[in-house]
Amino acid sequence: MAYATIYLTNGIEIKKAPVGFSWTTFFFGGWPAIFRQDWLWGVLGIIGSILTWGISGIVCSFIYNKVYIKNLINNGYKVVMPSMVNPDQLKAYLGFVNLPTTE
């Protein structure tokens, strides 16, 4: 489990996104991305796990949650409530100068 969770919204739906190491990706490869409807990274994760005998799952575990959050923000989602996450730490983690929020 990641060390914290943030919630993002596009005005219609709210998505929950973990921050930090992805244990689900570590154990299940690209399947967590498929369940999150992140089709590109899900397919890449599954193919990568097959081709590398699971090594890519270990590597992707360190970066997938960050990639997922960045993709949501690039698709127009905004942070609703960064529970247990300092906004400055979140900006540093994601590499953003300004974090789009609903507040």
All heavy atoms as an XYZ file, in Angstrom:
821
protein
N       0.836     -1.178      0.000
C       0.000      0.000      0.000
C       0.878      1.238      0.000
O       1.900      1.292      0.646
C      -0.893     -0.037      1.226
C      -1.758      1.139      1.401
S      -3.418      0.547      1.676
C      -4.332      1.805      0.921
N       0.476      2.223     -0.727
C       1.206      3.473     -0.788
C       1.098      4.199      0.552
O       0.246      3.886      1.371
C       0.639      4.343     -1.900
N       1.948      5.189      0.756
C       1.975      5.849      2.063
C       0.867      6.858      2.255
O       0.610      7.290      3.374
C       3.338      6.468      2.342
C       3.667      7.723      1.557
C       3.297      8.973      2.016
C       4.371      7.651      0.369
C       3.600     10.114      1.313
C       4.696      8.782     -0.338
C       4.304     10.012      0.135
O       4.612     11.128     -0.563
N       0.180      7.252      1.180
C      -0.919      8.218      1.304
C      -1.828      8.097      0.092
O      -1.489      7.451     -0.893
C      -0.371      9.633      1.409
N      -2.977      8.731      0.184
C      -3.947      8.721     -0.912
C      -4.428     10.142     -1.141
O      -4.653     10.882     -0.190
C      -5.146      7.830     -0.549
O      -4.672      6.525     -0.267
C      -6.138      7.767     -1.669
N      -4.572     10.514     -2.413
C      -5.173     11.806     -2.735
C      -6.413     11.545     -3.577
O      -6.563     10.489     -4.183
C      -4.205     12.759     -3.469
C      -3.773     12.178     -4.811
C      -3.015     13.094     -2.622
C      -3.016     13.158     -5.673
N      -7.300     12.509     -3.588
C      -8.527     12.401     -4.363
C      -8.512     13.478     -5.432
O      -8.185     14.632     -5.161
C      -9.746     12.563     -3.450
C      -9.845     11.448     -2.447
C      -9.227     11.557     -1.205
C     -10.512     10.276     -2.752
C      -9.284     10.521     -0.297
C     -10.581      9.236     -1.847
C      -9.967      9.359     -0.627
O     -10.017      8.332      0.269
N      -8.858     13.086     -6.658
C      -8.879     14.006     -7.783
C     -10.260     13.989     -8.427
O     -10.920     12.950     -8.440
C      -7.834     13.605     -8.827
C      -6.396     13.629     -8.320
C      -5.862     12.236     -8.233
C      -5.536     14.461     -9.207
N     -10.680     15.133     -8.960
C     -11.983     15.214     -9.614
C     -11.872     15.979    -10.922
O     -11.011     16.847    -11.072
C     -13.033     15.888     -8.713
O     -14.291     15.836     -9.364
C     -12.674     17.325     -8.398
N     -12.745     15.638    -11.847
C     -12.853     16.392    -13.098
C     -14.183     17.144    -13.149
O     -14.601     17.612    -14.191
C     -12.717     15.471    -14.307
C     -13.817     14.445    -14.406
O     -14.663     14.326    -13.530
N     -13.792     13.674    -15.476
N     -14.864     17.230    -12.010
C     -16.154     17.890    -11.926
C     -17.317     16.930    -12.034
O     -18.430     17.257    -11.662
N     -17.068     15.732    -12.548
C     -18.124     14.732    -12.707
C     -17.899     13.557    -11.771
O     -18.807     13.109    -11.101
C     -18.191     14.250    -14.170
C     -18.514     15.417    -15.094
C     -19.194     13.116    -14.322
C     -18.367     15.113    -16.560
N     -16.680     13.057    -11.750
C     -16.367     11.905    -10.906
C     -15.138     12.192    -10.058
O     -14.336     13.053    -10.382
C     -16.159     10.648    -11.745
C     -14.959     10.715    -12.659
C     -14.752      9.449    -13.467
O     -15.059      8.365    -12.967
O     -14.265      9.568    -14.590
N     -15.014     11.453     -8.977
C     -13.861     11.567     -8.087
C     -13.084     10.264     -8.165
O     -13.659      9.187     -8.081
C     -14.299     11.835     -6.640
C     -14.983     13.200     -6.546
C     -13.103     11.768     -5.703
C     -15.529     13.517     -5.174
N     -11.761     10.378     -8.355
C     -10.900      9.196     -8.399
C      -9.928      9.251     -7.233
O      -9.421     10.305     -6.877
C     -10.127      9.135     -9.711
C     -11.015      8.832    -10.885
C     -10.225      8.308    -12.031
C     -11.167      7.905    -13.146
N     -10.500      7.136    -14.161
N      -9.681      8.094     -6.668
C      -8.740      7.950     -5.562
C      -7.410      7.492     -6.152
O      -7.375      6.543     -6.939
C      -9.291      6.912     -4.588
C      -8.472      6.691     -3.368
C      -9.253      5.851     -2.368
C      -8.711      4.452     -2.367
N      -9.272      3.613     -1.308
N      -6.318      8.174     -5.780
C      -5.005      7.842     -6.320
C      -3.990      7.701     -5.191
O      -3.802      8.631     -4.416
C      -4.553      8.909     -7.302
N      -3.349      6.551     -5.095
C      -2.319      6.372     -4.075
C      -1.037      7.112     -4.453
O      -0.756      7.311     -5.631
C      -2.092      4.862     -4.050
C      -2.595      4.364     -5.342
C      -3.605      5.340     -5.842
N      -0.287      7.518     -3.446
C       0.974      8.228     -3.649
C       2.089      7.351     -3.088
O       1.997      6.873     -1.968
C       0.963      9.587     -2.911
C       2.289     10.307     -3.067
C      -0.173     10.447     -3.412
N       3.137      7.160     -3.857
C       4.274      6.380     -3.386
C       4.416      5.053     -4.106
O       3.918      4.857     -5.212
N       5.125      4.118     -3.492
C       5.402      2.804     -4.052
C       4.104      2.035     -4.287
O       3.218      2.026     -3.448
C       6.303      2.027     -3.097
C       6.772      0.704     -3.625
C       7.832      0.639     -4.487
C       6.138     -0.467     -3.259
C       8.276     -0.576     -4.977
C       6.561     -1.690     -3.736
C       7.641     -1.747     -4.596
N       3.990      1.380     -5.437
C       2.781      0.643     -5.782
C       2.968     -0.849     -5.511
O       3.524     -1.580     -6.330
C       2.430      0.851     -7.258
O       1.316      0.081     -7.601
N       2.479     -1.282     -4.363
C       2.585     -2.703     -4.015
C       1.725     -3.556     -4.933
O       2.087     -4.690     -5.253
C       2.195     -2.921     -2.557
C       3.264     -2.473     -1.629
C       3.299     -1.303     -0.926
C       4.481     -3.160     -1.320
N       4.458     -1.224     -0.198
C       5.201     -2.361     -0.425
C       5.028     -4.368     -1.723
C       6.437     -2.721      0.083
C       6.263     -4.740     -1.222
C       6.951     -3.916     -0.330
N       0.594     -3.026     -5.381
C      -0.258     -3.811     -6.268
C       0.427     -4.050     -7.609
O       0.323     -5.141     -8.176
C      -1.621     -3.134     -6.473
O      -1.419     -1.796     -6.910
C      -2.435     -3.150     -5.198
N       1.129     -3.055     -8.114
C       1.889     -3.244     -9.356
C       3.041     -4.204     -9.129
O       3.363     -5.006    -10.001
C       2.406     -1.888     -9.883
O       1.285     -1.023    -10.090
C       3.155     -2.044    -11.177
N       3.649     -4.143     -7.970
C       4.746     -5.049     -7.631
C       4.286     -6.506     -7.699
O       4.980     -7.356     -8.248
C       5.286     -4.716     -6.235
C       6.416     -5.572     -5.783
C       7.696     -5.350     -6.249
C       6.202     -6.597     -4.877
C       8.756     -6.141     -5.825
C       7.250     -7.394     -4.438
C       8.526     -7.161     -4.918
N       3.114     -6.793     -7.137
C       2.639     -8.175     -7.084
C       1.852     -8.613     -8.320
O       1.873     -9.790     -8.673
C       1.771     -8.394     -5.837
C       2.572     -8.418     -4.574
C       2.413     -7.412     -3.643
C       3.489     -9.417     -4.322
C       3.157     -7.420     -2.466
C       4.234     -9.438     -3.162
C       4.065     -8.434     -2.227
N       1.144     -7.675     -8.981
C       0.241     -8.064    -10.059
C       0.574     -7.455    -11.418
O      -0.221     -7.568    -12.350
C      -1.200     -7.718     -9.683
C      -1.640     -8.353     -8.401
C      -1.884     -7.581     -7.277
C      -1.787     -9.725     -8.301
C      -2.282     -8.157     -6.093
C      -2.186    -10.312     -7.122
C      -2.427     -9.537     -6.007
N       1.702     -6.779    -11.558
C       2.111     -6.234    -12.851
C       1.168     -5.157    -13.356
O       0.860     -4.197    -12.659
N       0.686     -5.307    -14.568
C      -0.163     -4.292    -15.187
C      -1.637     -4.380    -14.848
O      -2.409     -3.504    -15.240
N      -2.049     -5.395    -14.116
C      -3.473     -5.555    -13.810
C      -4.070     -4.411    -12.991
O      -5.210     -4.015    -13.267
C      -3.737     -6.911    -13.153
C      -3.561     -8.015    -14.134
C      -2.530     -8.896    -14.218
C      -4.411     -8.324    -15.239
N      -2.690     -9.729    -15.288
C      -3.845     -9.404    -15.933
C      -5.595     -7.780    -15.705
C      -4.428     -9.949    -17.062
C      -6.181     -8.337    -16.838
C      -5.601     -9.410    -17.496
N      -3.396     -3.844    -12.008
C      -3.988     -2.698    -11.299
C      -4.292     -1.520    -12.229
O      -5.302     -0.844    -12.070
C      -2.932     -2.316    -10.264
C      -2.169     -3.568    -10.045
C      -2.155     -4.268    -11.366
N      -3.432     -1.305    -13.226
C      -3.681     -0.230    -14.195
C      -4.928     -0.524    -15.020
O      -5.716      0.381    -15.308
C      -2.466     -0.046    -15.097
N      -5.123     -1.778    -15.391
C      -6.326     -2.164    -16.135
C      -7.570     -1.889    -15.290
O      -8.564     -1.351    -15.776
C      -6.264     -3.653    -16.539
C      -5.139     -3.912    -17.531
C      -7.608     -4.140    -17.088
C      -5.335     -3.352    -18.907
N      -7.520     -2.249    -14.004
C      -8.674     -2.030    -13.134
C      -8.942     -0.548    -12.894
O     -10.070     -0.163    -12.608
C      -8.501     -2.763    -11.805
C      -8.543     -4.261    -11.953
C      -7.568     -5.045    -11.389
C      -9.555     -4.872    -12.663
C      -7.598     -6.426    -11.530
C      -9.593     -6.247    -12.816
C      -8.616     -7.029    -12.253
N      -7.912      0.287    -13.014
C      -8.090      1.741    -12.893
C      -8.490      2.377    -14.219
O      -8.574      3.584    -14.328
C      -6.790      2.395    -12.421
C      -6.388      2.060    -11.022
C      -5.093      2.770    -10.694
N      -4.601      2.379     -9.386
C      -3.427      2.737     -8.912
N      -2.621      3.500     -9.617
N      -3.056      2.337     -7.722
N      -8.686      1.574    -15.239
C      -9.014      2.005    -16.599
C      -7.906      2.846    -17.216
O      -8.145      3.730    -18.027
C     -10.345      2.753    -16.622
C     -11.489      1.897    -16.184
C     -12.794      2.630    -16.133
O     -12.840      3.867    -16.228
N     -13.875      1.894    -15.968
N      -6.684      2.542    -16.854
C      -5.498      3.160    -17.435
C      -4.948      2.150    -18.448
O      -4.007      1.419    -18.202
C      -4.481      3.453    -16.326
C      -3.339      4.316    -16.797
O      -3.327      4.718    -17.970
O      -2.443      4.592    -15.973
N      -5.615      2.103    -19.611
C      -5.413      1.029    -20.580
C      -3.986      0.963    -21.110
O      -3.429     -0.137    -21.221
C      -6.397      1.178    -21.734
C      -7.807      1.309    -21.271
C      -8.613      2.403    -21.392
C      -8.586      0.325    -20.572
N      -9.843      2.166    -20.818
C      -9.856      0.890    -20.309
C      -8.338     -0.970    -20.138
C     -10.857      0.208    -19.645
C      -9.346     -1.645    -19.481
C     -10.585     -1.072    -19.248
N      -3.395      2.088    -21.466
C      -2.047      2.086    -22.038
C      -1.042      1.464    -21.081
O      -0.304      0.539    -21.445
C      -1.622      3.512    -22.409
C      -0.175      3.661    -22.877
C       0.019      2.933    -24.202
C       0.199      5.114    -22.998
N      -1.003      1.958    -19.853
C      -0.027      1.444    -18.892
C      -0.354      0.027    -18.450
O       0.545     -0.751    -18.122
C       0.084      2.385    -17.691
C       0.826      3.615    -18.082
C       0.285      4.811    -18.454
C       2.231      3.758    -18.212
N       1.280      5.690    -18.795
C       2.486      5.071    -18.652
C       3.302      2.905    -18.001
C       3.767      5.552    -18.885
C       4.580      3.392    -18.228
C       4.805      4.693    -18.666
N      -1.609     -0.337    -18.472
C      -1.984     -1.698    -18.139
C      -1.463     -2.696    -19.159
O      -0.856     -3.709    -18.816
N      -1.694     -2.389    -20.425
C      -1.223     -3.285    -21.491
C       0.299     -3.320    -21.522
O       0.902     -4.399    -21.646
C      -1.809     -2.854    -22.859
C      -1.160     -3.613    -23.997
C      -3.312     -3.051    -22.873
N       0.934     -2.157    -21.398
C       2.401     -2.122    -21.373
C       2.953     -2.917    -20.188
O       3.955     -3.619    -20.318
C       2.910     -0.680    -21.309
C       2.743      0.156    -22.572
C       3.197      1.589    -22.318
C       3.510     -0.444    -23.723
N       2.291     -2.808    -19.034
C       2.743     -3.538    -17.851
C       2.619     -5.044    -18.008
O       3.510     -5.799    -17.615
N       1.521     -5.490    -18.593
C       1.322     -6.927    -18.784
C       2.310     -7.472    -19.813
O       2.958     -8.503    -19.586
C      -0.132     -7.221    -19.194
C      -1.061     -6.935    -18.015
C      -0.286     -8.663    -19.657
C      -2.530     -6.957    -18.360
N       2.458     -6.772    -20.936
C       3.413     -7.221    -21.959
C       4.838     -7.178    -21.414
O       5.621     -8.110    -21.618
C       3.277     -6.368    -23.237
C       1.938     -6.654    -23.907
C       4.427     -6.632    -24.196
C       1.603     -5.744    -25.061
N       5.168     -6.103    -20.690
C       6.503     -5.995    -20.106
C       6.791     -7.097    -19.110
O       7.890     -7.654    -19.067
N       5.803     -7.453    -18.299
C       5.988     -8.535    -17.323
C       6.199     -9.875    -18.004
O       7.006    -10.682    -17.549
C       4.783     -8.627    -16.390
O       4.723     -7.499    -15.561
N       5.489    -10.102    -19.099
C       5.663    -11.359    -19.834
C       7.050    -11.415    -20.471
O       7.739    -12.434    -20.379
C       4.563    -11.510    -20.902
C       3.207    -11.728    -20.222
C       4.880    -12.652    -21.858
C       2.023    -11.645    -21.170
N       7.453    -10.318    -21.113
C       8.737    -10.314    -21.821
C       9.947    -10.339    -20.887
O      11.002    -10.843    -21.267
C       8.827     -9.094    -22.742
C       7.838     -9.070    -23.914
C       7.986     -7.780    -24.704
C       8.054    -10.279    -24.822
N       9.803     -9.776    -19.691
C      10.957     -9.692    -18.782
C      10.834    -10.619    -17.589
O      11.589    -10.489    -16.627
C      11.137     -8.250    -18.276
O       9.997     -7.873    -17.512
C      11.362     -7.288    -19.412
N       9.888    -11.544    -17.635
C       9.678    -12.506    -16.554
C       9.388    -11.804    -15.231
O       9.830    -12.238    -14.174
C      10.865    -13.448    -16.419
C      11.064    -14.334    -17.584
C      11.472    -13.951    -18.834
C      10.841    -15.728    -17.659
N      11.528    -15.027    -19.660
C      11.145    -16.144    -18.960
C      10.411    -16.671    -16.742
C      11.032    -17.452    -19.359
C      10.312    -17.981    -17.150
C      10.613    -18.362    -18.448
N       8.696    -10.683    -15.257
C       8.266     -9.987    -14.054
C       9.186     -8.893    -13.564
O       8.835     -8.155    -12.644
N      10.351     -8.755    -14.159
C      11.300     -7.716    -13.717
C      10.720     -6.319    -13.943
O      10.900     -5.426    -13.113
C      12.652     -7.850    -14.450
C      13.264     -9.234    -14.222
C      13.613     -6.745    -14.046
C      13.614     -9.534    -12.794
N       9.996     -6.121    -15.045
C       9.435     -4.795    -15.310
C       8.406     -4.401    -14.258
O       8.226     -3.222    -13.968
C       8.809     -4.742    -16.701
O       7.667     -5.566    -16.756
N       7.727     -5.381    -13.656
C       6.779     -5.094    -12.590
C       7.452     -4.491    -11.376
O       6.903     -3.609    -10.712
N       8.651     -4.961    -11.102
C       9.418     -4.414     -9.973
C       9.815     -2.969    -10.271
O       9.659     -2.084     -9.426
C      10.660     -5.284     -9.695
C      10.214     -6.682     -9.255
C      11.561     -4.631     -8.656
C      11.325     -7.701     -9.207
N      10.293     -2.725    -11.472
C      10.709     -1.364    -11.853
C       9.509     -0.426    -11.882
O       9.554      0.682    -11.348
C      11.428     -1.389    -13.222
C      11.725      0.013    -13.710
C      12.703     -2.211    -13.140
N       8.413     -0.880    -12.478
C       7.210     -0.035    -12.595
C       6.578      0.266    -11.243
O       5.882      1.265    -11.104
C       6.193     -0.699    -13.507
S       6.684     -0.687    -15.231
N       6.824     -0.571    -10.257
C       6.267     -0.342     -8.918
C       6.719      0.983     -8.327
O       6.002      1.598     -7.554
C       6.683     -1.468     -7.971
O       6.204     -2.682     -8.433
N       7.906      1.404     -8.695
C       8.448      2.644     -8.157
C       7.878      3.877     -8.849
O       7.908      4.963     -8.279
C       9.979      2.652     -8.266
C      10.634      1.697     -7.323
C      10.997      0.426     -7.744
C      10.870      2.052     -6.008
C      11.596     -0.464     -6.874
C      11.470      1.168     -5.124
C      11.829     -0.099     -5.568
N       7.374      3.733    -10.084
C       6.960      4.917    -10.839
C       5.485      4.960    -11.202
O       4.979      6.020    -11.564
C       7.799      5.064    -12.128
C       7.603      3.854    -13.045
C       9.249      5.294    -11.820
C       8.195      4.024    -14.419
N       4.765      3.841    -11.106
C       3.412      3.823    -11.676
C       2.444      4.797    -11.003
O       1.690      5.488    -11.691
C       2.797      2.418    -11.672
C       1.386      2.484    -12.184
C       1.143      2.839    -13.515
C       0.300      2.296    -11.352
C      -0.140      2.975    -13.988
C      -0.988      2.431    -11.820
C      -1.200      2.769    -13.141
O      -2.470      2.921    -13.613
N       2.416      4.876     -9.684
C       1.465      5.778     -9.034
C       1.708      7.231     -9.430
O       0.766      7.997     -9.626
C       1.516      5.620     -7.513
C       0.821      4.362     -7.047
O      -0.024      3.812     -7.743
N       1.189      3.895     -5.874
N       2.962      7.600     -9.568
C       3.295      8.958     -9.994
C       2.800      9.203    -11.422
O       2.207     10.239    -11.718
C       4.813      9.150     -9.914
C       5.309     10.500    -10.306
C       6.818     10.561    -10.102
C       7.384     11.896    -10.411
N       8.815     11.962    -10.141
N       3.008      8.241    -12.305
C       2.557      8.355    -13.688
C       1.030      8.448    -13.741
O       0.475      9.248    -14.499
C       3.070      7.155    -14.519
C       2.401      7.076    -15.871
C       4.566      7.230    -14.671
N       0.351      7.659    -12.932
C      -1.117      7.651    -12.906
C      -1.659      9.016    -12.470
O      -2.572      9.563    -13.103
C      -1.604      6.550    -11.973
C      -3.093      6.466    -11.832
C      -3.902      6.149    -12.922
C      -3.714      6.701    -10.616
C      -5.284      6.061    -12.791
C      -5.091      6.607    -10.479
C      -5.869      6.297    -11.573
O      -7.226      6.211    -11.446
N      -1.092      9.591    -11.422
C      -1.537     10.907    -10.945
C      -1.272     11.975    -11.996
O      -2.127     12.817    -12.273
C      -0.864     11.269     -9.606
C      -1.328     10.315     -8.508
C      -1.163     12.703     -9.219
C      -0.529     10.410     -7.230
N      -0.096     11.936    -12.618
C       0.226     12.928    -13.651
C      -0.725     12.809    -14.842
O      -1.151     13.820    -15.403
C       1.672     12.775    -14.109
C       2.669     13.388    -13.182
C       4.048     13.327    -13.792
C       4.967     14.280    -13.088
N       6.260     14.378    -13.767
N      -1.060     11.584    -15.239
C      -2.007     11.396    -16.343
C      -3.379     11.956    -15.994
O      -4.034     12.570    -16.842
C      -2.127      9.920    -16.718
C      -0.944      9.421    -17.503
O      -0.197     10.190    -18.089
N      -0.762      8.106    -17.512
N      -3.838     11.736    -14.769
C      -5.127     12.293    -14.361
C      -5.106     13.815    -14.399
O      -6.044     14.448    -14.895
C      -5.505     11.806    -12.961
C      -5.925     10.345    -12.829
C      -6.169     10.002    -11.363
C      -7.145     10.045    -13.667
N      -4.043     14.419    -13.896
C      -3.940     15.890    -13.899
C      -3.875     16.417    -15.324
O      -4.509     17.423    -15.659
C      -2.733     16.351    -13.055
C      -3.031     16.084    -11.574
C      -2.425     17.823    -13.295
C      -1.867     16.319    -10.648
N      -3.137     15.730    -16.200
C      -3.056     16.154    -17.601
C      -4.392     15.989    -18.329
O      -4.623     16.642    -19.340
C      -1.962     15.387    -18.334
C      -0.577     15.803    -17.882
O      -0.385     16.905    -17.396
N       0.378     14.914    -18.033
N      -5.254     15.115    -17.824
C      -6.575     14.924    -18.415
C      -7.635     15.816    -17.777
O      -8.829     15.601    -17.977
C      -7.003     13.456    -18.311
C      -6.222     12.579    -19.251
O      -5.785     13.014    -20.302
N      -6.032     11.331    -18.874
N      -7.223     16.807    -16.996
C      -8.154     17.793    -16.461
C      -8.627     17.554    -15.044
O      -9.480     18.286    -14.560
N      -8.107     16.567    -14.373
C      -8.483     16.324    -12.981
C      -7.748     17.313    -12.079
O      -6.637     17.742    -12.385
C      -8.133     14.892    -12.563
C      -9.117     13.867    -13.058
C      -9.087     13.416    -14.366
C     -10.084     13.355    -12.206
C      -9.989     12.480    -14.828
C     -10.995     12.410    -12.658
C     -10.938     11.983    -13.964
O     -11.834     11.059    -14.404
N      -8.385     17.658    -10.988
C      -7.796     18.561    -10.005
C      -7.837     17.892     -8.642
O      -8.741     17.117     -8.343
C      -8.555     19.884     -9.960
C      -8.443     20.645    -11.252
C      -9.161     21.960    -11.187
C      -9.004     22.644    -12.539
N      -9.592     23.947    -12.549
N      -6.878     18.236     -7.799
C      -6.792     17.648     -6.466
C      -7.910     18.212     -5.600
O      -8.071     19.416     -5.488
C      -5.417     17.935     -5.829
C      -5.360     17.395     -4.419
C      -4.305     17.340     -6.678
N      -8.690     17.314     -5.002
C      -9.779     17.726     -4.126
C      -9.268     17.884     -2.712
O      -9.427     18.921     -2.094
C     -10.932     16.687     -4.143
C     -12.001     17.057     -3.148
C     -11.494     16.549     -5.523
N      -8.641     16.838     -2.207
C      -8.189     16.861     -0.828
C      -6.967     15.955     -0.707
O      -7.087     14.756     -0.863
C      -9.341     16.396      0.070
C      -8.980     15.467      1.160
S     -10.349     14.783      2.121
C     -11.816     15.093      1.240
N      -5.792     16.522     -0.493
C      -4.605     15.677     -0.322
C      -4.507     15.163      1.107
O      -3.792     15.692      1.930
C      -3.451     16.614     -0.670
C      -3.969     17.971     -0.336
C      -5.463     17.920     -0.542
N      -5.278     14.145      1.421
C      -5.301     13.641      2.798
C      -3.938     13.110      3.200
O      -3.326     12.349      2.473
C      -6.356     12.534      2.923
O      -6.006     11.447      2.108
N      -3.482     13.549      4.344
C      -2.204     13.136      4.933
C      -0.995     13.475      4.058
O       0.076     12.960      4.269
C      -2.189     11.633      5.250
C      -3.206     11.230      6.281
S      -3.229      9.491      6.768
C      -2.046      8.684      5.762
N      -1.166     14.300      3.042
C      -0.057     14.670      2.181
C       0.074     16.186      2.210
O      -0.879     16.903      1.927
C      -0.276     14.210      0.724
C       0.880     14.620     -0.150
C      -0.482     12.715      0.671
N       1.249     16.651      2.557
C       1.534     18.071      2.509
C       1.533     18.503      1.039
O       2.195     17.882      0.221
C       2.904     18.320      3.156
C       3.276     19.775      3.208
O       2.813     20.586      2.415
N       4.133     20.091      4.150
N       0.791     19.542      0.659
C       0.749     19.966     -0.745
C       2.123     20.271     -1.331
O       2.374     20.001     -2.502
C      -0.129     21.217     -0.717
C      -0.984     21.055      0.487
C      -0.133     20.317      1.488
N       3.032     20.808     -0.513
C       4.380     21.085     -1.010
C       5.138     19.792     -1.305
O       5.867     19.702     -2.293
C       5.166     21.931      0.000
C       4.579     23.327      0.141
O       4.035     23.839     -0.869
O       4.657     23.900      1.244
N       4.963     18.790     -0.469
C       5.594     17.496     -0.722
C       5.009     16.844     -1.973
O       5.729     16.229     -2.755
C       5.407     16.559      0.469
C       6.208     16.942      1.683
C       5.908     16.026      2.863
O       4.813     15.483      2.969
N       6.888     15.872      3.736
N       3.694     16.984     -2.153
C       3.049     16.421     -3.327
C       3.551     17.092     -4.600
O       3.823     16.415     -5.600
C       1.532     16.551     -3.206
C       0.702     15.888     -4.286
C       0.966     14.385     -4.325
C      -0.767     16.166     -4.065
N       3.702     18.420     -4.572
C       4.235     19.128     -5.739
C       5.653     18.669     -6.051
O       6.001     18.467     -7.203
C       4.222     20.641     -5.501
C       2.852     21.256     -5.603
C       2.912     22.762     -5.614
C       3.088     23.294     -4.222
N       2.930     24.740     -4.110
N       6.460     18.489     -5.026
C       7.836     18.032     -5.233
C       7.858     16.610     -5.791
O       8.642     16.288     -6.681
C       8.617     18.100     -3.925
N       6.993     15.748     -5.276
C       6.923     14.356     -5.730
C       6.530     14.272     -7.199
O       7.090     13.511     -7.975
C       5.931     13.586     -4.860
C       5.619     12.182     -5.329
C       6.568     11.164     -5.199
C       4.394     11.871     -5.897
C       6.289      9.879     -5.631
C       4.110     10.588     -6.323
C       5.061      9.598     -6.192
O       4.784      8.325     -6.618
N       5.546     15.092     -7.593
C       5.051     15.056     -8.966
C       5.868     15.925     -9.911
O       5.757     15.785    -11.121
C       3.589     15.502     -9.002
C       2.603     14.617     -8.264
C       1.231     15.253     -8.256
C       2.551     13.236     -8.886
N       6.650     16.850     -9.378
C       7.450     17.723    -10.216
C       6.677     18.903    -10.773
O       7.018     19.443    -11.816
N       5.621     19.331    -10.083
C       4.824     20.472    -10.517
C       5.209     21.708     -9.721
O       5.504     21.630     -8.539
C       3.322     20.223    -10.294
C       2.709     19.279    -11.281
C       2.175     18.081    -10.864
C       2.653     19.600    -12.615
C       1.607     17.207    -11.758
C       2.078     18.733    -13.536
C       1.557     17.536    -13.107
N       5.162     22.875    -10.371
C       5.356     24.128     -9.669
C       4.039     24.530     -9.008
O       3.990     24.900     -7.856
C       5.852     25.230    -10.638
C       5.935     26.574     -9.944
C       7.186     24.840    -11.229
N       2.950     24.453     -9.769
C       1.616     24.741     -9.264
C       0.755     23.487     -9.416
O       0.653     22.937    -10.497
C       0.958     25.893    -10.046
C       1.654     27.197     -9.795
O       2.064     27.470     -8.678
N       1.815     27.993    -10.829
N       0.158     23.087     -8.335
C      -0.694     21.904     -8.320
C      -2.138     22.348     -8.514
O      -2.630     23.167     -7.742
C      -0.539     21.161     -7.001
C      -1.170     19.796     -6.881
C      -0.496     18.835     -7.853
C      -1.006     19.280     -5.474
N      -2.828     21.855     -9.555
C      -4.220     22.283     -9.771
C      -5.126     21.712     -8.681
O      -5.198     20.504     -8.486
C      -4.563     21.695    -11.134
C      -3.605     20.597    -11.366
C      -2.377     20.929    -10.571
N      -5.785     22.592     -7.952
C      -6.703     22.173     -6.894
C      -8.063     22.797     -7.115
O      -8.198     23.778     -7.838
C      -6.183     22.577     -5.489
O      -6.101     23.996     -5.441
C      -4.835     21.965     -5.197
N      -9.064     22.234     -6.472
C     -10.413     22.767     -6.578
C     -10.681     23.857     -5.570
O     -11.711     24.499     -5.603
C     -11.458     21.650     -6.396
O     -11.248     21.054     -5.122
C     -11.360     20.619     -7.481
N      -9.772     24.065     -4.650
C      -9.974     25.049     -3.580
C      -9.514     26.414     -4.005
O      -8.630     26.652     -4.699
C      -9.217     24.629     -2.332
C      -9.714     23.292     -1.829
C      -8.807     22.691     -0.772
O      -7.728     23.245     -0.516
O      -9.189     21.669     -0.218
